[in-house]
């Protein structure tokens, strides 16, 4: 079942390889979408794929990259993202 989420991760998530680590994890799970830093210091992830794999990425976000410190995660279901691959938006 194809499933899509918009995930917002807050905490120490910029400048700690969070976006690159998210891209690597999402790609390993066969997911499509993107990740970007927001001006408020959080990270926004939009992801589409098999529901089990999307939920796996959501679970991964609880800890994130090696040097990140996640304070909170919010997410909402969204319409499927028409992308191939998973990119970092700069």
N, C-alpha and C positions, 0 to 999 in steps of 0.2 A: 504494500500500500504506500503510495507516494504521500509524503507529509512535508509541510514547510513551516518553519518557525522564524520569527524575528526575535533575537536574543540580545539583551543589553546587559553587559557585565561591568560592574563598578568595583573600584578598589585600586590597588596598585597594578594597573593593567596596561599602562603605556610606558614604553621605554624598557620593557622586560621581555621582549621577543614574544609577546602574547599573540600578535597577529600572525606571525610566521608559524608559530606552534599550532595555532588554530588551523591555518591552511594545511599544514602537514597532517594533522589529525583528521580533518575533513576529507582530504584526498585519500588517506588510507582507508577511510570508511566508505569511499565511493560517492561522496556528497558533492553537490553543486551549490554555488552561491558566492558570497563575498564577506569580507571582514574589513572594518575601518575604524579608525580612531575618531571620537567625537570631541568637540571643543570643551565639553564639560569634564573631560578626563576619562570617560567611559569608553567601552568598545562595543560596537554594534556588529552583530553577525546576522546575516540572512542566509538561510540554508534550506535546501530541498533534497529529498532522497527517500530511501526506504525508512519507514517510521522507526524501526528498531535502531537504525544507524543514526538518524537525527537525534533520537533520545540518548544515544550513546555519546554524541558530541555535547549535548546539553549536560549530561552527567560529568563529562570531562571538564567542562567550564567551571565546575565547582572548585577545582584546584588550579586549572589553567597551566601556564608555562612554569618552568622551574623557579623563576625568581618573582613570579606574580603573587599578589595577595588579594584574593577575591573577597570582597565584603558583601556583595549582593548580586543576585541574578534575577532579572525579570524577563518574561517571554510571552509571546502571543502567537497563535496560529495565523498564518497568512496564506494568500493564494500562491500557488506554485511559481517559482522563479524560473523564467525561461533562459537558463544559462547552461553552458557546458563548462566543466571544471570549477575550480574554486580560486578566486583571486583576492589579492590584497588591494584595497582601494587606498591610494595615498592622497 
